[in-house]
C-alpha cells in the first residue's frame, strides 16, 4: 500500500516519479528470483493501463504489443470486462466454489460452446483445470492416456506447452522417453532444406513413417499435441494442408489429436480458433489465456467419446474462478458479436504487408510471418554467410534451395537491441523463436488503425537505429513519441 500511495502522490515525469520507479525496480532485482523473465527485458513499472496503452510509474506511456503474452484479447481494462467483474462482486456470489455449478459458470460454458469449431460443440465435454494453460495440457495428456490405455505423446520440434513436467516434456528442447519429437514444417528454416509444400509433405511423411514403422522405436501413442501457430517457437503458422494431413493421419490410426490453442485462440489469428483456418476439428482443445478475459482460467474441451477417466483423475483447488469466468464470458461474447476475429485477419494482413516492406529495406530482417494479429519478424546477422545447405535434417539435392537462398544465422543480440530500441520509443514487444531472435507482435484485437501505424513506425525506427549501429540502453528515452503516436491515453485511477 505504501508503495502504491507513494507512486500516486508523485507527478508523472518529475524527479520524485523517476525515483519511485527506480526504487521499485531495485527492490524487485534484490528480492525476486533469478528465474524472472519479462522483467529483465522490460524494466518498466506499470501503474495504469487501458486498451493498448500502459503508463509507467515514471509517467512514460507505452503501446503494449505483448498483451500479457496474448492473454489480453481486448487489451487492458476493457469496459465490458470490468463491468462483468463488478457485477459478480456486487452480487454477493461466492468467489471460490471448487468445481461446483454456478450461474456464472453455466453462462461461461454456454458462450464457450457457442464459439467452438463445427463438429465439436454438439458432442463435447469440458474439464476445468488449474488456472494456467500448462495444467490444461497436463489434463489433456491424462485424458487421452485414460481413453486409449496408451502412454506416449507425439509432439513437435519448436513447441511450447507450459512449465509443468509433462508440458515441458512435450516442448521443444526437452527430453522424455514418453514423447516422440516430430518435425514442424516451416518455410524459412525448413528442417529438410526445401520449404513450401515440398517441405510440409516431407514432414507429413516423416510422421507417417514414425507411426507405421515397427522399428521406429516409437510405440503407438496416446495422442498428438500441436500448436496451429507455434508462438514461442517463432510465430510459425502450420500450413493448412499439413494440418489436415495430421488430422487424417491421427484419425486413421485412432490417435487423439490435441490442439493447443492457449495463445492462438479467441480471434488472435483471424479465426475464432486457429484450427478453423484449415477446417480441422481436433479431438481435444487446450484453452487458456484470453478465455479468462485477463484473469487466470484454463479448460480442455474434448469429444465425449474420450470421457473415460474417473472422478478426481485431474483435479485442482482453483478450478472455479468466478471472476475469470465472468470476464471470460464477456470477452468471448464481445469478440464474437463484434467480429473481432475478422478484424484481426484484415488488419493483420495489412501489418504483414508493411512488415515485408521493412524486410526489403533491412538486411537484418530475414523473414516476416504470422497470421492475424500474431506476427513475427526474424532478425538475422546481415554480415554472416547463409547457413549451409548441409545443416537440415535431410538434404535433397534435387529440391534443396541454392546456398545463396539459405537463411543467414539468427541474431539474438540484434533482436534484443531492437527490443530495447522499441522500448525507448514507447513500444513493448516480446522476443521468441529458437534463438530468441524473432520480434513478436501480439497487439490486442481492439487495436485501431492509428495504433497499428504507430506500432509499425516505432518498430521501423528501432530497426533503423540498430541497423545504423545506434542502439542504446533503456536507461533514458532517445526521444519521446511524436504527435499521433501516443495511442489511447491511460486513465488516471486516483
C-alpha positions in Angstrom: 0.0 0.0 0.0 2.8 2.4 0.9 4.5 1.9 -2.5 1.2 2.4 -4.3 0.5 5.6 -2.4 4.0 6.9 -3.0 3.6 6.4 -6.7 0.2 8.0 -6.8 1.5 11.0 -4.9 4.1 11.9 -7.5 3.7 14.0 -10.6 4.4 12.0 -13.8 7.8 12.8 -15.3 9.2 14.5 -12.1 12.3 13.5 -10.2 10.1 12.0 -7.5 8.3 9.8 -10.0 11.5 8.6 -11.5 12.9 7.9 -8.1 9.9 5.8 -7.1 10.1 3.9 -10.4 13.8 3.2 -9.9 13.3 2.2 -6.3 10.7 -0.4 -7.2 12.9 -1.9 -9.9 15.8 -2.0 -7.4 13.7 -3.8 -4.8 12.5 -6.3 -7.5 16.0 -7.1 -8.5 17.1 -7.6 -4.9 14.1 -9.7 -3.7 12.8 -11.7 -6.7 14.0 -14.9 -8.2 16.7 -15.2 -10.8 14.1 -17.0 -12.9 12.1 -13.9 -13.6 11.8 -13.3 -17.3 9.8 -10.4 -18.8 11.1 -8.0 -16.1 14.6 -8.4 -17.3 14.0 -7.2 -20.8 11.2 -4.7 -19.9 12.4 -2.5 -16.9 9.1 -0.7 -16.5 6.7 -0.3 -13.6 3.1 -0.3 -14.9 0.7 1.7 -12.7 -2.2 2.4 -15.1 -3.5 0.9 -18.3 -6.3 1.0 -20.7 -6.7 -0.6 -24.1 -3.3 -0.9 -25.7 -1.6 1.8 -23.5 0.4 1.2 -20.3 1.6 4.1 -18.2 4.7 3.5 -16.0 5.4 4.8 -12.6 7.8 7.3 -14.2 5.0 8.8 -16.3 6.1 7.3 -19.6 3.4 5.7 -21.8 3.9 2.6 -24.0 1.9 0.8 -26.7 1.6 -2.8 -25.5 2.3 -5.4 -28.2 2.8 -8.1 -25.6 -0.8 -8.2 -24.3 0.1 -10.4 -21.4 1.7 -12.9 -23.8 -1.5 -13.0 -25.7 -3.9 -13.0 -22.7 -5.5 -9.6 -23.3 -7.7 -10.1 -26.3 -9.5 -6.8 -25.6 -6.5 -5.0 -24.1 -6.2 -3.7 -20.6 -9.3 -2.9 -18.5 -11.8 -3.1 -21.3 -15.2 -1.8 -20.1 -17.1 -5.0 -20.8 -14.6 -7.0 -18.8 -14.7 -4.5 -15.9 -18.5 -4.4 -15.9 -18.7 -8.2 -15.8 -16.2 -8.4 -12.8 -18.1 -5.7 -10.9 -21.4 -7.5 -11.5 -20.1 -10.6 -9.8 -18.5 -8.6 -6.9 -21.7 -6.6 -6.3 -23.9 -9.7 -6.5 -22.6 -11.3 -3.3 -21.9 -14.5 -5.2 -19.1 -16.8 -3.8 -15.8 -16.2 -5.5 -14.4 -19.7 -4.6 -16.5 -22.7 -5.3 -14.1 -25.5 -6.4 -15.9 -27.2 -9.3 -19.5 -26.7 -8.2 -22.1 -25.5 -10.6 -22.9 -21.7 -10.6 -24.9 -19.4 -12.8 -21.6 -17.7 -13.8 -20.0 -21.0 -14.8 -23.1 -22.0 -16.7 -23.0 -18.8 -18.7 -19.3 -19.2 -19.5 -19.7 -22.8 -20.7 -22.7 -21.8 -22.8 -20.8 -18.9 -24.5 -17.7 -21.1 -24.9 -19.6 -23.9 -26.6 -21.2 -21.3 -28.9 -17.8 -20.5 -30.3 -16.4 -24.0 -30.8 -15.4 -25.4 -34.2 -18.2 -27.1 -36.1 -18.4 -30.8 -35.2 -17.2 -30.4 -31.6 -19.7 -28.4 -29.6 -22.6 -30.8 -30.1 -20.6 -33.7 -28.7 -18.2 -32.1 -26.3 -17.3 -32.2 -22.7 -15.4 -29.6 -20.7 -12.9 -30.0 -17.8 -12.0 -27.0 -15.7 -8.3 -27.2 -14.8 -6.0 -25.3 -12.6 -5.7 -21.6 -13.6 -2.7 -22.0 -16.0 -2.6 -23.3 -19.5 0.2 -25.8 -18.6 -2.3 -27.5 -16.2 -4.7 -27.9 -19.0 -2.0 -29.5 -21.1 -1.4 -32.0 -18.3 -5.2 -32.6 -18.1 -5.2 -33.3 -21.9 -2.4 -35.9 -21.5 -4.2 -37.6 -18.6 -7.4 -37.7 -20.6 -6.0 -39.3 -23.7 -3.9 -41.8 -21.7 -7.0 -42.9 -19.8 -9.1 -43.1 -23.0 -6.6 -45.1 -25.1 -4.8 -47.1 -22.5 -1.5 -45.9 -24.1 1.2 -43.7 -22.7 3.3 -42.0 -25.3 2.7 -38.5 -26.8 3.7 -37.2 -30.2 4.9 -33.5 -30.1 6.8 -31.2 -32.5 10.1 -29.5 -32.6 9.9 -25.9 -31.5 6.8 -26.5 -29.5 5.9 -24.7 -26.2 3.2 -26.1 -24.0 4.0 -24.9 -20.5 6.3 -25.3 -17.5 5.0 -28.3 -15.6 6.8 -31.6 -16.1 4.5 -33.2 -18.7 4.0 -30.0 -20.6 7.8 -29.3 -20.6 8.4 -32.8 -21.8 6.3 -32.1 -24.9 8.0 -28.7 -25.5 11.0 -28.2 -27.8 14.4 -28.7 -26.2 13.1 -31.3 -23.6 13.9 -34.9 -23.4 11.4 -37.5 -22.3 11.2 -41.2 -23.3 7.4 -40.9 -23.5 7.5 -38.1 -26.0 8.4 -38.6 -29.7 9.6 -35.4 -31.4 8.4 -34.7 -35.0 9.4 -32.0 -37.5 7.2 -29.0 -37.6 7.0 -27.5 -41.2 8.3 -24.0 -41.8 9.4 -22.2 -44.9 12.3 -20.1 -43.7 14.3 -22.6 -41.8 12.8 -25.8 -43.2 14.3 -28.9 -41.4 14.6 -30.5 -44.9 16.1 -27.6 -46.6 13.3 -27.1 -49.2 10.4 -25.2 -47.6 7.0 -24.7 -49.1 4.6 -27.5 -50.0 7.5 -29.9 -50.5 8.8 -29.4 -47.0 5.4 -29.8 -45.5 4.9 -33.0 -47.5 8.2 -34.4 -46.2 7.3 -33.5 -42.6 4.0 -35.4 -43.0 5.8 -38.4 -44.5 8.2 -38.4 -41.6 5.2 -38.6 -39.2 3.6 -41.4 -41.1 6.9 -43.3 -41.1 7.4 -42.9 -37.3 3.9 -44.3 -36.7 3.9 -47.1 -39.2 7.5 -48.4 -39.0 7.5 -51.2 -36.4 11.2 -50.5 -35.9 10.9 -46.7 -35.5 11.2 -47.1 -31.7 8.0 -45.1 -31.2 5.2 -47.2 -29.7 1.6 -46.5 -30.5 0.9 -43.1 -28.9 -1.9 -41.9 -26.6 -2.2 -38.6 -28.5 -0.6 -36.0 -30.7 -0.3 -32.4 -29.5 0.4 -29.4 -31.8 0.0 -25.7 -32.0 -1.8 -24.4 -35.1 0.7 -21.5 -34.9 3.8 -22.0 -32.9 4.2 -18.9 -30.8 7.2 -19.2 -28.6 8.8 -21.3 -31.4 9.0 -18.2 -33.5 5.5 -17.4 -34.9 5.3 -20.4 -37.3 1.8 -20.9 -38.8 1.1 -24.5 -39.7 0.3 -25.0 -43.4 -3.4 -25.7 -43.7 -2.9 -28.7 -45.9 -0.3 -30.2 -43.4 -2.7 -29.7 -40.5 -5.4 -31.5 -42.4 -2.9 -34.2 -43.1 -2.1 -34.6 -39.4 -5.9 -34.8 -38.8 -6.2 -37.7 -41.3 -3.0 -39.4 -40.0 -4.2 -39.4 -36.4 -7.8 -40.3 -37.2 -6.8 -43.2 -39.4 -4.7 -44.6 -36.5 -7.1 -43.8 -33.7 -4.7 -41.3 -32.1 -6.5 -38.4 -30.4 -5.4 -35.0 -31.9 -4.8 -32.3 -29.2 -4.8 -28.7 -30.4 -3.0 -26.3 -28.1 -5.0 -23.0 -28.6 -3.8 -21.4 -25.4 -2.2 -18.5 -27.4 -3.9 -18.8 -30.8 -7.5 -18.8 -29.6 -10.3 -16.2 -29.3 -9.7 -14.5 -32.6 -6.0 -14.0 -32.3 -5.1 -15.5 -35.8 -8.0 -14.1 -37.7 -10.4 -17.0 -36.9 -12.0 -17.6 -33.6 -9.9 -20.7 -33.2 -6.8 -21.2 -35.3 -7.7 -24.7 -36.4 -10.7 -23.3 -38.3 -8.3 -21.9 -40.9 -7.8 -25.5 -42.1 -11.2 -26.8 -41.4 -9.8 -29.3 -38.8 -11.8 -30.4 -35.8 -9.4 -31.8 -33.2 -10.4 -34.3 -30.5 -9.2 -32.1 -27.7 -8.7 -28.4 -27.4 -6.5 -26.9 -24.7 -7.6 -23.3 -23.9 -6.4 -20.6 -21.5 -5.0 -17.0 -21.7 -7.7 -15.0 -23.5 -10.6 -17.2 -22.4 -10.3 -15.7 -18.9 -10.7 -12.1 -20.0 -7.3 -11.2 -18.4 -7.8 -13.4 -15.3 -6.4 -16.9 -14.8 -8.6 -19.6 -16.3 -7.8 -22.9 -18.2 -10.0 -25.6 -19.6 -9.9 -28.5 -22.0 -12.8 -29.3 -24.4 -12.9 -32.7 -25.9 -15.1 -35.3 -27.7 -17.4 -37.1 -25.3 -16.1 -40.5 -26.5 -12.9 -39.7 -24.7 -14.6 -39.1 -21.4 -13.4 -42.3 -19.9 -11.4 -41.0 -16.9 -12.6 -41.4 -13.3 -13.8 -38.7 -10.9 -10.8 -36.9 -9.5 -8.5 -38.1 -12.3 -7.5 -34.4 -12.8 -8.4 -32.0 -10.0 -7.3 -28.7 -8.5 -8.4 -26.3 -5.8 -8.6 -23.2 -8.1 -10.9 -24.6 -10.9 -13.9 -22.4 -10.0 -12.6 -18.8 -10.6 -15.9 -17.0 -10.8 -14.4 -13.6 -11.7 -12.4 -15.2 -14.5 -15.4 -17.0 -15.9 -17.5 -13.8 -15.9 -14.6 -11.8 -17.5 -14.2 -14.7 -20.0 -17.8 -14.8 -20.9 -17.8 -11.1 -21.6 -14.6 -11.4 -23.7 -15.8 -14.3 -25.8 -19.1 -12.7 -26.5 -17.6 -9.3 -27.3 -15.1 -10.9 -29.8 -17.9 -13.0 -31.4 -20.5 -10.2 -31.6 -18.1 -7.6 -32.9 -16.4 -9.9 -35.4 -13.0 -9.1 -34.0 -11.5 -12.2 -35.5 -12.3 -10.9 -38.9 -10.9 -7.5 -37.9 -7.7 -9.3 -36.8 -7.5 -11.1 -40.2 -7.8 -7.8 -42.2 -5.6 -5.6 -40.0 -3.0 -8.4 -39.6 -2.7 -8.9 -43.3 -2.1 -5.1 -43.7 0.5 -5.1 -41.0 2.2 -8.2 -42.5 2.5 -6.4 -45.9 4.0 -3.3 -44.2 6.5 -5.5 -42.3 7.5 -7.2 -45.5 8.4 -3.8 -46.9 10.6 -3.3 -43.8 12.3 -6.6 -44.6 13.0 -5.4 -48.1 14.8 -2.3 -46.7 16.9 -4.0 -44.0 19.3 -7.0 -44.4 19.0 -7.8 -40.7 15.3 -8.7 -41.2 15.5 -12.3 -42.5 11.8 -13.2 -42.5 8.4 -11.9 -41.7 5.5 -14.2 -41.0 2.3 -14.6 -39.0 -1.4 -15.0 -39.0 -3.9 -12.4 -38.0 -2.6 -10.3 -35.1 0.1 -12.9 -34.2 3.1 -11.6 -36.1 6.9 -12.3 -36.1 10.0 -10.6 -37.5 13.0 -12.8 -37.6 16.3 -11.0 -37.1 19.5 -12.3 -38.7 23.1 -11.4 -38.9 23.4 -9.5 -42.2 27.2 -9.8 -42.2 27.3 -13.6 -41.8 27.2 -16.0 -44.7 24.0 -18.0 -45.4 23.6 -21.2 -43.4 24.9 -24.1 -45.4 22.5 -26.5 -47.1 24.1 -29.3 -45.1 22.5 -28.2 -41.8 19.0 -29.5 -42.4 17.9 -32.9 -41.1 17.8 -34.2 -44.6 19.2 -32.5 -47.7 17.6 -33.4 -51.0 19.9 -32.4 -53.8 17.2 -32.1 -56.4 14.9 -29.9 -54.4 17.1 -28.1 -51.8 17.4 -24.3 -52.1 20.6 -23.0 -53.6 23.2 -22.0 -51.0 22.6 -18.3 -51.7 18.9 -18.6 -50.8 19.5 -20.3 -47.5 18.8 -18.1 -44.4 21.5 -16.3 -42.6 22.2 -17.2 -38.9 19.8 -16.0 -36.3 21.0 -12.8 -34.5 19.6 -12.8 -30.9 21.8 -9.8 -29.8 20.4 -7.7 -32.7 16.9 -8.8 -31.8 17.4 -7.8 -28.2 18.8 -4.5 -29.3 15.7 -3.9 -31.4 13.5 -4.8 -28.4 15.4 -2.2 -26.3 15.1 0.4 -29.0 11.4 -0.3 -29.3 11.0 0.3 -25.5 12.9 3.6 -25.8 10.3 4.6 -28.3 7.3 3.6 -26.2 6.6 0.2 -27.8 6.6 -3.1 -25.8 7.4 -6.2 -27.9 8.4 -9.8 -27.0 11.2 -12.0 -28.4 10.7 -15.7 -29.3 12.0 -18.3 -31.6 14.7 -21.0 -31.4 17.4 -18.4 -30.6 15.2 -15.6 -29.2 15.8 -13.8 -32.5 12.1 -13.3 -33.5 10.5 -10.0 -32.6 6.9 -10.9 -31.8 3.8 -8.6 -32.1 0.7 -9.6 -30.1 -1.4 -6.5 -30.0 -5.0 -6.6 -28.6 -7.8 -7.3 -31.1 -9.1 -3.8 -30.3 -6.0 -2.1 -31.8 -7.0 0.8 -34.0 -5.6 1.7 -37.4 -3.8 4.6 -35.9 -2.2 2.5 -33.2 -1.2 -0.1 -35.8 0.5 2.6 -37.8 2.3 3.9 -34.7 3.5 0.3 -33.9 4.9 -0.1 -37.3 6.5 3.3 -37.2 8.2 2.7 -33.9 9.4 -0.7 -34.9 10.8 0.6 -38.2 12.6 3.4 -36.2 14.1 0.8 -33.9 15.3 -1.4 -36.7 16.8 1.7 -38.4 18.7 2.6 -35.2 20.0 -0.9 -34.8 20.9 -1.2 -38.5 22.9 2.1 -38.2 24.7 0.9 -35.1 23.0 3.4 -32.9 21.2 1.1 -30.5 21.5 2.2 -26.9 20.3 1.2 -23.4 16.8 1.7 -21.9 18.1 4.0 -19.2 16.7 7.1 -20.9 14.4 7.8 -23.8 16.1 8.7 -27.1 13.2 10.9 -27.9 9.5 11.0 -26.8 6.9 9.5 -29.2 5.8 12.2 -31.7 2.3 13.6 -32.1 -0.2 10.9 -33.0 1.9 8.1 -31.7 0.6 8.0 -28.1 -2.2 5.5 -28.7 -5.2 5.8 -26.3 -4.4 7.7 -23.2 -4.1 5.7 -20.0 -6.7 6.7 -17.5 -5.9 8.1 -14.0 -7.5 5.9 -11.4 -6.9 8.1 -8.3 
